[in-house]
């Protein structure tokens, strides 16, 4: 779950970077515009991943050591 959230947050950050620098919305370009159903799903998933990722910042997650076999 953490990896999926991180991947979506990175996608969102890259998309916002493109919007800020070049006025180009990659998600909208790939999936048929900002109002297209799939674009809205991607935007929603990125938003949910961002909310989930707040737990990384707040330190509410328990840190476990990787098992070494």
N, CA, C and O atoms as a MOPAC input file, in Angstrom:
PM7 MOZYME 1SCF
protein

 N      0.82600 1    -1.19400 1     0.00000 1
 C      0.00000 1     0.00000 1     0.00000 1
 C      0.87500 1     1.26300 1     0.00000 1
 O      0.57600 1     2.23900 1    -0.68900 1
 N      1.95600 1     1.22400 1     0.78400 1
 C      2.84200 1     2.38200 1     0.84000 1
 C      3.46900 1     2.67700 1    -0.51500 1
 O      3.57000 1     3.83800 1    -0.91300 1
 N      3.88600 1     1.64200 1    -1.22100 1
 C      4.52700 1     1.81900 1    -2.52400 1
 C      3.54400 1     2.38200 1    -3.53800 1
 O      3.89500 1     3.26400 1    -4.32200 1
 N      2.32200 1     1.88200 1    -3.52900 1
 C      1.30000 1     2.38600 1    -4.45300 1
 C      0.99100 1     3.84900 1    -4.16000 1
 O      0.85600 1     4.65300 1    -5.08300 1
 N      0.87900 1     4.19500 1    -2.88600 1
 C      0.61100 1     5.58300 1    -2.51600 1
 C      1.76200 1     6.48300 1    -2.95500 1
 O      1.54200 1     7.56700 1    -3.49400 1
 N      2.97900 1     6.03000 1    -2.72200 1
 C      4.13800 1     6.82600 1    -3.11600 1
 C      4.18500 1     7.01200 1    -4.63100 1
 O      4.47900 1     8.11000 1    -5.10500 1
 N      3.90400 1     5.97100 1    -5.38700 1
 C      3.89900 1     6.07200 1    -6.85000 1
 C      2.85200 1     7.08500 1    -7.32100 1
 O      3.12300 1     7.88700 1    -8.21600 1
 N      1.66700 1     7.05200 1    -6.72600 1
 C      0.61800 1     7.99900 1    -7.11400 1
 C      0.97900 1     9.42700 1    -6.72900 1
 O      0.69000 1    10.36000 1    -7.47900 1
 N      1.59900 1     9.61000 1    -5.58300 1
 C      2.02500 1    10.95000 1    -5.17400 1
 C      3.08800 1    11.47900 1    -6.13900 1
 O      3.07600 1    12.66100 1    -6.48200 1
 N      3.99300 1    10.62500 1    -6.57300 1
 C      5.01200 1    11.03700 1    -7.54000 1
 C      4.37000 1    11.41000 1    -8.86900 1
 O      4.74500 1    12.41100 1    -9.48100 1
 N      3.41100 1    10.61700 1    -9.31700 1
 C      2.69300 1    10.94500 1   -10.55500 1
 C      2.02000 1    12.30200 1   -10.42900 1
 O      2.09700 1    13.12900 1   -11.33800 1
 N      1.36400 1    12.52600 1    -9.30700 1
 C      0.71100 1    13.81600 1    -9.08300 1
 C      1.69800 1    14.97100 1    -9.06500 1
 O      1.43500 1    16.02900 1    -9.63700 1
 N      2.83700 1    14.76800 1    -8.40400 1
 C      3.84300 1    15.82500 1    -8.33600 1
 C      4.40800 1    16.13700 1    -9.71900 1
 O      4.59200 1    17.30300 1   -10.06700 1
 N      4.68100 1    15.10900 1   -10.50000 1
 C      5.18600 1    15.33000 1   -11.85800 1
 C      4.15300 1    16.05900 1   -12.70900 1
 O      4.49200 1    16.95600 1   -13.48100 1
 N      2.89000 1    15.66700 1   -12.56200 1
 C      1.82700 1    16.31400 1   -13.33000 1
 C      1.72000 1    17.79300 1   -12.94700 1
 O      1.60600 1    18.65100 1   -13.82200 1
 N      1.75600 1    18.09500 1   -11.64500 1
 C      1.69600 1    19.49100 1   -11.21700 1
 C      2.92900 1    20.26500 1   -11.67300 1
 O      2.82800 1    21.44600 1   -12.00500 1
 N      4.07600 1    19.62100 1   -11.69300 1
 C      5.27500 1    20.27500 1   -12.20900 1
 C      5.12400 1    20.65100 1   -13.67200 1
 O      5.50200 1    21.74700 1   -14.08700 1
 N      4.56800 1    19.73300 1   -14.44900 1
 C      4.33200 1    20.02700 1   -15.87400 1
 C      3.32000 1    21.15200 1   -16.04600 1
 O      3.47500 1    22.00400 1   -16.92100 1
 N      2.28800 1    21.15500 1   -15.21400 1
 C      1.28800 1    22.22400 1   -15.29600 1
 C      1.93300 1    23.56600 1   -14.95500 1
 O      1.71400 1    24.56100 1   -15.64500 1
 N      2.72000 1    23.58300 1   -13.89500 1
 C      3.34700 1    24.82800 1   -13.46500 1
 C      4.37900 1    25.36100 1   -14.43900 1
 O      4.45300 1    26.56800 1   -14.67300 1
 N      5.17200 1    24.47300 1   -15.00600 1
 C      6.24500 1    24.91400 1   -15.88700 1
 C      5.80600 1    25.13000 1   -17.33300 1
 O      6.25400 1    26.06700 1   -17.99300 1
 N      4.92900 1    24.25900 1   -17.81600 1
 C      4.61000 1    24.27300 1   -19.24600 1
 C      3.12100 1    24.40300 1   -19.56300 1
 O      2.72600 1    24.38000 1   -20.72800 1
 N      2.29600 1    24.54000 1   -18.51500 1
 C      0.83600 1    24.58700 1   -18.71000 1
 C      0.34600 1    23.36900 1   -19.47900 1
 O     -0.51400 1    23.47400 1   -20.35400 1
 N      0.90100 1    22.22200 1   -19.14300 1
 C      0.54600 1    20.97200 1   -19.81500 1
 C      0.10400 1    19.95500 1   -18.77400 1
 O      0.88200 1    19.57600 1   -17.89800 1
 N     -1.13600 1    19.51600 1   -18.86800 1
 C     -1.69500 1    18.52900 1   -17.95100 1
 C     -1.58200 1    17.15200 1   -18.60500 1
 O     -2.38700 1    16.79700 1   -19.46600 1
 N     -0.58200 1    16.38700 1   -18.19200 1
 C     -0.31200 1    15.08500 1   -18.80300 1
 C     -1.46600 1    14.10500 1   -18.60000 1
 O     -1.83000 1    13.38100 1   -19.52600 1
 N     -2.03700 1    14.07500 1   -17.41500 1
 C     -3.15000 1    13.15800 1   -17.14300 1
 C     -4.31300 1    13.46800 1   -18.07100 1
 O     -4.89100 1    12.55800 1   -18.66600 1
 N     -4.66000 1    14.73200 1   -18.20100 1
 C     -5.75300 1    15.12400 1   -19.09300 1
 C     -5.42600 1    14.78700 1   -20.54600 1
 O     -6.29600 1    14.34900 1   -21.29800 1
 N     -4.18100 1    14.99200 1   -20.93300 1
 C     -3.78300 1    14.70100 1   -22.31600 1
 C     -3.86300 1    13.20300 1   -22.60800 1
 O     -4.24500 1    12.80400 1   -23.70800 1
 N     -3.50800 1    12.38200 1   -21.63500 1
 C     -3.51700 1    10.93400 1   -21.85100 1
 C     -4.91500 1    10.33000 1   -21.80400 1
 O     -5.19900 1     9.35600 1   -22.50200 1
 N     -5.78000 1    10.90400 1   -20.98800 1
 C     -7.05700 1    10.24300 1   -20.73400 1
 C     -8.27900 1    11.03300 1   -21.16700 1
 O     -9.37900 1    10.76500 1   -20.68200 1
 N     -8.12300 1    11.99900 1   -22.06500 1
 C     -9.28300 1    12.62900 1   -22.68100 1
 C     -9.79400 1    13.89100 1   -22.03100 1
 O    -10.98500 1    14.18600 1   -22.14000 1
 N     -8.96200 1    14.63700 1   -21.37000 1
 C     -9.38300 1    15.90500 1   -20.77200 1
 C     -9.63200 1    15.78200 1   -19.27800 1
 O     -9.75800 1    14.68300 1   -18.74000 1
 N     -9.70100 1    16.94000 1   -18.61700 1
 C     -9.87000 1    16.94800 1   -17.17300 1
 C    -11.20700 1    16.39800 1   -16.72300 1
 O    -11.30800 1    15.85300 1   -15.62300 1
 N    -12.22700 1    16.52600 1   -17.54100 1
 C    -13.55500 1    16.06400 1   -17.16300 1
 C    -13.82700 1    14.60800 1   -17.50000 1
 O    -14.86900 1    14.07600 1   -17.11700 1
 N    -12.92300 1    13.95600 1   -18.20200 1
 C    -13.12100 1    12.55400 1   -18.58100 1
 C    -13.12400 1    11.67200 1   -17.32900 1
 O    -12.42100 1    11.94900 1   -16.35800 1
 N    -13.90700 1    10.63500 1   -17.37200 1
 C    -14.07600 1     9.76000 1   -16.21400 1
 C    -12.74700 1     9.19800 1   -15.72400 1
 O    -12.47200 1     9.23200 1   -14.52500 1
 N    -11.92100 1     8.68400 1   -16.62800 1
 C    -10.66900 1     8.07300 1   -16.18800 1
 C     -9.71100 1     9.11800 1   -15.60800 1
 O     -8.99800 1     8.83200 1   -14.64600 1
 N     -9.68800 1    10.32100 1   -16.18100 1
 C     -8.86500 1    11.39600 1   -15.62600 1
 C     -9.31100 1    11.72300 1   -14.20800 1
 O     -8.47800 1    11.90800 1   -13.32000 1
 N    -10.60700 1    11.79300 1   -13.99500 1
 C    -11.12900 1    12.09600 1   -12.65400 1
 C    -10.78600 1    10.99100 1   -11.67500 1
 O    -10.53100 1    11.26000 1   -10.50100 1
 N    -10.77700 1     9.74600 1   -12.14400 1
 C    -10.38200 1     8.62600 1   -11.27900 1
 C     -8.91000 1     8.76400 1   -10.88800 1
 O     -8.55500 1     8.58700 1    -9.72300 1
 N     -8.05600 1     9.08200 1   -11.86500 1
 C     -6.62900 1     9.25200 1   -11.57600 1
 C     -6.42700 1    10.40100 1   -10.60000 1
 O     -5.68100 1    10.25700 1    -9.63100 1
 N     -7.07500 1    11.54100 1   -10.83500 1
 C     -6.95200 1    12.67700 1    -9.92500 1
 C     -7.40900 1    12.29300 1    -8.51600 1
 O     -6.77100 1    12.67200 1    -7.53400 1
 N     -8.50000 1    11.55100 1    -8.41300 1
 C     -9.01500 1    11.13200 1    -7.10500 1
 C     -8.05500 1    10.19500 1    -6.39800 1
 O     -7.82400 1    10.33000 1    -5.19600 1
 N     -7.49100 1     9.24300 1    -7.13700 1
 C     -6.51800 1     8.32200 1    -6.53800 1
 C     -5.26800 1     9.05300 1    -6.07000 1
 O     -4.71900 1     8.73100 1    -5.01700 1
 N     -4.81600 1    10.03200 1    -6.84200 1
 C     -3.65000 1    10.82000 1    -6.43700 1
 C     -3.97400 1    11.59500 1    -5.15900 1
 O     -3.14600 1    11.67000 1    -4.25100 1
 N     -5.15800 1    12.16400 1    -5.08700 1
 C     -5.56200 1    12.88700 1    -3.88200 1
 C     -5.64100 1    11.98900 1    -2.66400 1
 O     -5.17800 1    12.36100 1    -1.58500 1
 N     -6.22200 1    10.81000 1    -2.82500 1
 C     -6.30900 1     9.85800 1    -1.71400 1
 C     -4.92100 1     9.38800 1    -1.28300 1
 O     -4.66000 1     9.20300 1    -0.09500 1
 N     -4.04100 1     9.19800 1    -2.25200 1
 C     -2.66800 1     8.80000 1    -1.93100 1
 C     -1.96100 1     9.90700 1    -1.15300 1
 O     -1.18000 1     9.62900 1    -0.24300 1
 N     -2.23300 1    11.14900 1    -1.51100 1
 C     -1.65300 1    12.27000 1    -0.78100 1
 C     -2.13800 1    12.31500 1     0.65700 1
 O     -1.35600 1    12.56200 1     1.57500 1
 N     -3.42000 1    12.07900 1     0.85100 1
 C     -3.97600 1    12.04600 1     2.21000 1
 C     -3.35900 1    10.89800 1     2.99800 1
 O     -2.97200 1    11.07000 1     4.15400 1
 N     -3.26800 1     9.74000 1     2.37900 1
 C     -2.65600 1     8.58000 1     3.03700 1
 C     -1.19600 1     8.86900 1     3.39300 1
 O     -0.72000 1     8.44500 1     4.44600 1
 N     -0.49300 1     9.58100 1     2.52900 1
 C      0.92800 1     9.85100 1     2.73200 1
 C      1.18700 1    10.82700 1     3.87200 1
 O      2.32400 1    10.95500 1     4.32600 1
 N      0.17000 1    11.50500 1     4.33200 1
 C      0.33500 1    12.38600 1     5.49300 1
 C      0.83000 1    11.57900 1     6.68500 1
 O      1.54500 1    12.10700 1     7.53700 1
 N      0.45700 1    10.30900 1     6.75300 1
 C      0.90900 1     9.48100 1     7.87200 1
 C      2.42900 1     9.33800 1     7.88500 1
 O      3.01700 1     9.16400 1     8.95200 1
 N      3.07000 1     9.40700 1     6.73200 1
 C      4.53500 1     9.36100 1     6.68400 1
 C      5.11700 1    10.59100 1     7.37000 1
 O      6.07900 1    10.49500 1     8.13200 1
 N      4.52800 1    11.73500 1     7.09100 1
 C      5.00000 1    12.99500 1     7.63100 1
 C      4.74200 1    13.10600 1     9.13600 1
 O      5.58200 1    13.61100 1     9.88000 1
 N      3.59400 1    12.64100 1     9.56800 1
 C      3.19000 1    12.80400 1    10.95900 1
 C      3.86000 1    11.80400 1    11.89700 1
 O      3.81900 1    11.97000 1    13.11600 1
 N      4.46700 1    10.78200 1    11.33900 1
 C      5.16400 1     9.81300 1    12.18100 1
 C      4.23700 1     8.86400 1    12.91700 1
 O      4.63200 1     8.27300 1    13.92200 1
 N      3.02300 1     8.70800 1    12.44000 1
 C      2.06800 1     7.80700 1    13.07900 1
 C      2.28100 1     6.35700 1    12.69500 1
 O      1.57100 1     5.47300 1    13.17600 1
 N      3.23000 1     6.11300 1    11.85300 1
 C      3.46800 1     4.76300 1    11.37000 1
 C      4.54300 1     4.11800 1    12.22300 1
 O      5.51300 1     4.76800 1    12.61200 1
 N      4.37000 1     2.86800 1    12.50400 1
 C      5.40100 1     2.15300 1    13.25500 1
 C      6.53200 1     1.76500 1    12.30600 1
 O      6.29400 1     1.36800 1    11.16500 1
 N      7.72600 1     1.88100 1    12.78200 1
 C      8.90100 1     1.56000 1    11.96700 1
 C      9.32600 1     0.13700 1    12.32400 1
 O      9.55500 1    -0.18200 1    13.49000 1
 N      9.42300 1    -0.68800 1    11.32500 1
 C      9.85200 1    -2.06800 1    11.54700 1
 C     11.14400 1    -2.32400 1    10.80900 1
 O     11.39100 1    -1.76500 1     9.74000 1
 N     11.95100 1    -3.15900 1    11.38200 1
 C     13.19600 1    -3.53100 1    10.72100 1
 C     12.93200 1    -4.66100 1     9.75100 1
 O     12.14500 1    -5.56600 1    10.02900 1
 N     13.59000 1    -4.60200 1     8.62000 1
 C     13.44100 1    -5.66400 1     7.62400 1
 C     14.04600 1    -6.95500 1     8.16900 1
 O     15.10800 1    -6.94800 1     8.79100 1
 N     13.35600 1    -8.04800 1     7.92500 1
 C     13.89600 1    -9.34000 1     8.35200 1
 C     15.06600 1    -9.71800 1     7.47700 1
 O     15.01200 1    -9.57800 1     6.25500 1
 N     16.10000 1   -10.18600 1     8.09100 1
 C     17.26800 1   -10.66200 1     7.34200 1
 C     17.38500 1   -12.16100 1     7.56700 1
 O     17.69500 1   -12.62700 1     8.66300 1
 N     17.13800 1   -12.87500 1     6.53300 1
 C     17.19800 1   -14.34800 1     6.63600 1
 C     18.51200 1   -14.86500 1     6.11600 1
 O     18.74600 1   -16.07300 1     6.12200 1

